[in-house]
């Protein structure tokens, strides 16, 4: 489906007619690494030392400075870290992403020759083999190589140096490409000189790899040898191009590889700008000199290139898809268990105009019998784009507004961005300035950029003190007009800087600890999200679960809350691409994700709007949102037929809330995302490996594909087997909301998790219910559900639909019970 030719006008001031984002050939560290020459390294096996929980060995290049490789391994993860042996300065090491340092097992030498050493551990299922010259590091299962590190000699490590000074009477050597970089009118001064790192890995036997969000592209990663690499560099990209490998709002440097009998993962822990090249080499038949032919197994070559930092690469050993996801969750954290209300429907717009407008929209949902849980306010609710404030004319009594919503068991979410309006008469600005909470420029002055308020300073969330200060702003006594039913939306936190290089902060800006922005760019939004969540938890005294949505993210953001896919467009193509984008996020651990229903930019026609509601209701985060220059699109504004269709979809979402909540409990405890590509549930079925517009919601109980979602992305009539309503019918087959049969239909067989839906009591006091439902048959294939008491039960049997409904069951979820049908 081609996009309409209507021009999309950017909402960012002075944003038209410019090349806003760089291509890979405009990035100096990428050019240097790919054009070479690359040093060849050898492993000095005589320097090998077995430590308490790993090993170390020195790497020597054919010229230059020695490196030190640290290795740790367990039956779940192999970790390779590389640094300079004797650096002149400490390199940036990523904080806060890993929930704990992975603990390796004691290693032992299984084999040693002049050319190699093999190390094993535990039950000897896995081993690591280090080859001396050229240096290679293989991860093997038995004698079969799974991954080879540095298989093509692409290991790259710029050693830190002091800038050379010219001899008296001589001109300084022209090395501008190493010590500064110019793009358009922007000059990036590299105070520490070149510091990029890179490595290649061969994934043996694999021809399907996934991950690396966030990109508007297919679920299976594309071969990049004839195009742009995948770029991981958090950027504010308005109405982003489709089928593009340009980095969007967040980055997760995780790749998952899958074949019929095994899955593995590769996690590259680096928060500087990173590019990833992917090359597939399918199975081939090769001729030898004797004219015999042999099969060459497939492989996928990955090449990681980062602007700075260390090499810190973790191989997740699987071997099943669910084990890889669990291993990743053990490293970076499990999905936060969201409050139940946040799994309902959210209504948002830039902007609802005033308190009367909010109340009118709220009443409209009641009048049209459409359930919803949360209404949102964008930047116009503030006093002149000053966050933590309210417009005194449009929102004069925000507490009363929140009480009004709370009486209806609804919540309010407000936006809070990382830029702070420069206003010496504003107490919050002065407090942040005087407390040293702003990012500085390369000259040591407070960095000033531009965003929605105009001239703005940016909070330095890399500083623990700044995060603590910011968290404290959410206290009820400090955030005037707030109540405990107010939650938060972090936007523009890539960070977005109007008129900045690639519309973000200069890489030579300075953060806490003297680190340049280039070192931690992809972590900026993660740290704001962290500070927001900590503020909301502190506000409740540690009793209540927070809800915070963030546009920017990194590995580990799943333990903080929700994300969404940013500034999408109201078109069928954007609806279609939202599914692989959400699946990619889910594979990377960020389960609580979704796309703006209806498209943020432009106006959807009624058919597209209904289809998007149907799609959004089958994704974890379900929010309708629209830009300020679009027409209003509350569900009842398009006629009775559209209203009825949207009402049905949202009501069905609420019927499934216990199921969604149970799936999030599984994500919270086992690392399994609610939305799963087909290959995750059917790992031996090669036909599923490239499917990215069908997916499973939860587990495939009894291999019936009961929760298989098939979508249609075209306007007009579609075949019944492909249309949404059939998916709804197959998934639910329920009509009445209060029948006990609904619960059984949703959870037989399967699990049901329940708690109070809002507090941490499930964690601190173990106050929850987790029940398992099962079906079993006797020898005559009759369904048997046995009860403790002989109690007559009302039932209805729909012969045409083969559905039995049991009514008025006097059973509780807190006790064991069986039902027998004879």
Secondary structure as the mmCIF struct_conf table of DSSP 4:
data_model
#
loop_
_struct_conf.conf_type_id
_struct_conf.id
_struct_conf.beg_label_comp_id
_struct_conf.beg_label_asym_id
_struct_conf.beg_label_seq_id
_struct_conf.end_label_comp_id
_struct_conf.end_label_asym_id
_struct_conf.end_label_seq_id
HELX_LH_PP_P HELX_LH_PP_P1 UNK A 2 UNK A 4
HELX_LH_PP_P HELX_LH_PP_P2 UNK A 6 UNK A 10
BEND BEND1 UNK A 11 UNK A 12
TURN_TY1_P TURN_TY1_P1 UNK A 13 UNK A 14
BEND BEND2 UNK A 16 UNK A 18
BEND BEND3 UNK A 21 UNK A 21
HELX_RH_3T_P HELX_RH_3T_P1 UNK A 24 UNK A 26
HELX_RH_AL_P HELX_RH_AL_P1 UNK A 28 UNK A 35
BEND BEND4 UNK A 36 UNK A 36
HELX_LH_PP_P HELX_LH_PP_P3 UNK A 37 UNK A 40
STRN STRN1 UNK A 41 UNK A 51
TURN_TY1_P TURN_TY1_P2 UNK A 52 UNK A 53
STRN STRN2 UNK A 54 UNK A 61
BEND BEND5 UNK A 62 UNK A 64
STRN STRN3 UNK A 67 UNK A 73
BEND BEND6 UNK A 75 UNK A 76
STRN STRN4 UNK A 77 UNK A 84
TURN_TY1_P TURN_TY1_P3 UNK A 85 UNK A 86
BEND BEND7 UNK A 88 UNK A 89
HELX_LH_PP_P HELX_LH_PP_P4 UNK A 90 UNK A 92
BEND BEND8 UNK A 96 UNK A 100
HELX_LH_PP_P HELX_LH_PP_P5 UNK A 101 UNK A 107
STRN STRN5 UNK A 108 UNK A 112
BEND BEND9 UNK A 114 UNK A 115
STRN STRN6 UNK A 116 UNK A 120
TURN_TY1_P TURN_TY1_P4 UNK A 122 UNK A 123
BEND BEND10 UNK A 124 UNK A 125
STRN STRN7 UNK A 126 UNK A 131
TURN_TY1_P TURN_TY1_P5 UNK A 132 UNK A 135
STRN STRN8 UNK A 136 UNK A 141
TURN_TY1_P TURN_TY1_P6 UNK A 142 UNK A 143
STRN STRN9 UNK A 144 UNK A 149
TURN_TY1_P TURN_TY1_P7 UNK A 150 UNK A 152
BEND BEND11 UNK A 153 UNK A 153
STRN STRN10 UNK A 156 UNK A 157
HELX_LH_PP_P HELX_LH_PP_P6 UNK A 162 UNK A 167
TURN_TY1_P TURN_TY1_P8 UNK A 168 UNK A 169
BEND BEND12 UNK A 170 UNK A 170
HELX_LH_PP_P HELX_LH_PP_P7 UNK A 171 UNK A 173
HELX_RH_AL_P HELX_RH_AL_P2 UNK A 176 UNK A 179
STRN STRN11 UNK A 180 UNK A 183
TURN_TY1_P TURN_TY1_P9 UNK A 184 UNK A 185
STRN STRN12 UNK A 186 UNK A 189
TURN_TY1_P TURN_TY1_P10 UNK A 191 UNK A 192
STRN STRN13 UNK A 197 UNK A 204
TURN_TY1_P TURN_TY1_P11 UNK A 205 UNK A 205
STRN STRN14 UNK A 209 UNK A 211
BEND BEND13 UNK A 216 UNK A 217
BEND BEND14 UNK A 219 UNK A 219
STRN STRN15 UNK A 220 UNK A 220
HELX_LH_PP_P HELX_LH_PP_P8 UNK A 221 UNK A 223
TURN_TY1_P TURN_TY1_P12 UNK A 225 UNK A 226
BEND BEND15 UNK A 227 UNK A 227
HELX_LH_PP_P HELX_LH_PP_P9 UNK A 228 UNK A 229
STRN STRN16 UNK A 230 UNK A 232
TURN_TY1_P TURN_TY1_P13 UNK A 238 UNK A 239
HELX_LH_PP_P HELX_LH_PP_P10 UNK A 240 UNK A 241
BEND BEND16 UNK A 242 UNK A 243
BEND BEND17 UNK A 246 UNK A 246
BEND BEND18 UNK A 249 UNK A 249
STRN STRN17 UNK A 254 UNK A 259
TURN_TY1_P TURN_TY1_P14 UNK A 260 UNK A 261
STRN STRN18 UNK A 262 UNK A 268
BEND BEND19 UNK A 272 UNK A 272
STRN STRN19 UNK A 274 UNK A 281
STRN STRN20 UNK A 284 UNK A 287
TURN_TY1_P TURN_TY1_P15 UNK A 289 UNK A 290
BEND BEND20 UNK A 291 UNK A 291
STRN STRN21 UNK A 293 UNK A 296
STRN STRN22 UNK A 299 UNK A 306
BEND BEND21 UNK A 307 UNK A 309
STRN STRN23 UNK A 311 UNK A 316
BEND BEND22 UNK A 319 UNK A 320
HELX_RH_AL_P HELX_RH_AL_P3 UNK A 321 UNK A 332
HELX_LH_PP_P HELX_LH_PP_P11 UNK A 334 UNK A 336
HELX_RH_3T_P HELX_RH_3T_P2 UNK A 340 UNK A 343
BEND BEND23 UNK A 344 UNK A 344
STRN STRN24 UNK A 345 UNK A 347
TURN_TY1_P TURN_TY1_P16 UNK A 350 UNK A 351
BEND BEND24 UNK A 354 UNK A 354
HELX_RH_AL_P HELX_RH_AL_P4 UNK A 355 UNK A 367
TURN_TY1_P TURN_TY1_P17 UNK A 368 UNK A 369
STRN STRN25 UNK A 374 UNK A 377
HELX_RH_3T_P HELX_RH_3T_P3 UNK A 379 UNK A 381
BEND BEND25 UNK A 382 UNK A 385
TURN_TY1_P TURN_TY1_P18 UNK A 387 UNK A 388
TURN_TY1_P TURN_TY1_P19 UNK A 392 UNK A 394
TURN_TY1_P TURN_TY1_P20 UNK A 396 UNK A 397
HELX_RH_AL_P HELX_RH_AL_P5 UNK A 398 UNK A 407
TURN_TY1_P TURN_TY1_P21 UNK A 408 UNK A 409
STRN STRN26 UNK A 411 UNK A 415
BEND BEND26 UNK A 418 UNK A 418
STRN STRN27 UNK A 419 UNK A 421
TURN_TY1_P TURN_TY1_P22 UNK A 424 UNK A 425
HELX_RH_AL_P HELX_RH_AL_P6 UNK A 427 UNK A 434
TURN_TY1_P TURN_TY1_P23 UNK A 435 UNK A 436
STRN STRN28 UNK A 438 UNK A 438
STRN STRN29 UNK A 440 UNK A 440
TURN_TY1_P TURN_TY1_P24 UNK A 442 UNK A 443
BEND BEND27 UNK A 444 UNK A 445
STRN STRN30 UNK A 446 UNK A 446
HELX_LH_PP_P HELX_LH_PP_P12 UNK A 447 UNK A 447
STRN STRN31 UNK A 448 UNK A 451
TURN_TY1_P TURN_TY1_P25 UNK A 452 UNK A 453
STRN STRN32 UNK A 454 UNK A 458
STRN STRN33 UNK A 459 UNK A 459
TURN_TY1_P TURN_TY1_P26 UNK A 461 UNK A 462
BEND BEND28 UNK A 463 UNK A 463
HELX_RH_AL_P HELX_RH_AL_P7 UNK A 464 UNK A 472
TURN_TY1_P TURN_TY1_P27 UNK A 473 UNK A 474
BEND BEND29 UNK A 475 UNK A 475
TURN_TY1_P TURN_TY1_P28 UNK A 476 UNK A 478
BEND BEND30 UNK A 479 UNK A 479
TURN_TY1_P TURN_TY1_P29 UNK A 480 UNK A 481
TURN_TY1_P TURN_TY1_P30 UNK A 484 UNK A 485
STRN STRN34 UNK A 486 UNK A 490
BEND BEND31 UNK A 492 UNK A 492
TURN_TY1_P TURN_TY1_P31 UNK A 493 UNK A 495
TURN_TY1_P TURN_TY1_P32 UNK A 498 UNK A 499
BEND BEND32 UNK A 500 UNK A 500
HELX_RH_3T_P HELX_RH_3T_P4 UNK A 501 UNK A 503
BEND BEND33 UNK A 504 UNK A 504
TURN_TY1_P TURN_TY1_P33 UNK A 507 UNK A 508
STRN STRN35 UNK A 510 UNK A 511
HELX_RH_3T_P HELX_RH_3T_P5 UNK A 512 UNK A 514
STRN STRN36 UNK A 515 UNK A 516
HELX_RH_AL_P HELX_RH_AL_P8 UNK A 517 UNK A 520
HELX_RH_3T_P HELX_RH_3T_P6 UNK A 521 UNK A 523
HELX_RH_AL_P HELX_RH_AL_P9 UNK A 524 UNK A 539
TURN_TY1_P TURN_TY1_P34 UNK A 540 UNK A 542
STRN STRN37 UNK A 544 UNK A 544
STRN STRN38 UNK A 548 UNK A 550
BEND BEND34 UNK A 551 UNK A 552
TURN_TY1_P TURN_TY1_P35 UNK A 555 UNK A 556
HELX_RH_3T_P HELX_RH_3T_P7 UNK A 557 UNK A 559
TURN_TY1_P TURN_TY1_P36 UNK A 560 UNK A 560
STRN STRN39 UNK A 562 UNK A 564
BEND BEND35 UNK A 567 UNK A 567
STRN STRN40 UNK A 569 UNK A 569
BEND BEND36 UNK A 570 UNK A 571
HELX_RH_AL_P HELX_RH_AL_P10 UNK A 572 UNK A 587
TURN_TY1_P TURN_TY1_P37 UNK A 588 UNK A 589
BEND BEND37 UNK A 592 UNK A 592
STRN STRN41 UNK A 593 UNK A 594
STRN STRN42 UNK A 597 UNK A 597
TURN_TY1_P TURN_TY1_P38 UNK A 598 UNK A 598
BEND BEND38 UNK A 600 UNK A 600
STRN STRN43 UNK A 601 UNK A 601
BEND BEND39 UNK A 602 UNK A 602
HELX_RH_AL_P HELX_RH_AL_P11 UNK A 606 UNK A 616
TURN_TY1_P TURN_TY1_P39 UNK A 617 UNK A 618
BEND BEND40 UNK A 619 UNK A 621
STRN STRN44 UNK A 622 UNK A 624
TURN_TY1_P TURN_TY1_P40 UNK A 628 UNK A 629
BEND BEND41 UNK A 630 UNK A 630
HELX_LH_PP_P HELX_LH_PP_P13 UNK A 631 UNK A 632
TURN_TY1_P TURN_TY1_P41 UNK A 635 UNK A 636
BEND BEND42 UNK A 637 UNK A 638
HELX_RH_AL_P HELX_RH_AL_P12 UNK A 640 UNK A 655
TURN_TY1_P TURN_TY1_P42 UNK A 656 UNK A 656
HELX_RH_AL_P HELX_RH_AL_P13 UNK A 657 UNK A 670
BEND BEND43 UNK A 674 UNK A 674
STRN STRN45 UNK A 675 UNK A 677
HELX_RH_AL_P HELX_RH_AL_P14 UNK A 678 UNK A 681
BEND BEND44 UNK A 682 UNK A 682
TURN_TY1_P TURN_TY1_P43 UNK A 683 UNK A 684
HELX_RH_3T_P HELX_RH_3T_P8 UNK A 686 UNK A 688
TURN_TY1_P TURN_TY1_P44 UNK A 689 UNK A 690
BEND BEND45 UNK A 693 UNK A 693
STRN STRN46 UNK A 694 UNK A 697
BEND BEND46 UNK A 698 UNK A 698
HELX_RH_3T_P HELX_RH_3T_P9 UNK A 701 UNK A 703
TURN_TY1_P TURN_TY1_P45 UNK A 706 UNK A 707
STRN STRN47 UNK A 708 UNK A 710
BEND BEND47 UNK A 714 UNK A 716
HELX_RH_3T_P HELX_RH_3T_P10 UNK A 720 UNK A 722
BEND BEND48 UNK A 723 UNK A 723
HELX_RH_AL_P HELX_RH_AL_P15 UNK A 724 UNK A 731
TURN_TY1_P TURN_TY1_P46 UNK A 732 UNK A 732
TURN_TY1_P TURN_TY1_P47 UNK A 737 UNK A 738
HELX_RH_AL_P HELX_RH_AL_P16 UNK A 740 UNK A 747
BEND BEND49 UNK A 748 UNK A 749
STRN STRN48 UNK A 750 UNK A 754
BEND BEND50 UNK A 757 UNK A 758
STRN STRN49 UNK A 759 UNK A 759
BEND BEND51 UNK A 760 UNK A 760
HELX_RH_AL_P HELX_RH_AL_P17 UNK A 761 UNK A 764
TURN_TY1_P TURN_TY1_P48 UNK A 765 UNK A 765
STRN STRN50 UNK A 769 UNK A 773
STRN STRN51 UNK A 776 UNK A 777
TURN_TY1_P TURN_TY1_P49 UNK A 779 UNK A 780
STRN STRN52 UNK A 783 UNK A 784
BEND BEND52 UNK A 788 UNK A 789
STRN STRN53 UNK A 794 UNK A 798
TURN_TY1_P TURN_TY1_P50 UNK A 799 UNK A 802
STRN STRN54 UNK A 803 UNK A 807
BEND BEND53 UNK A 808 UNK A 808
TURN_TY1_P TURN_TY1_P51 UNK A 813 UNK A 814
BEND BEND54 UNK A 815 UNK A 815
#
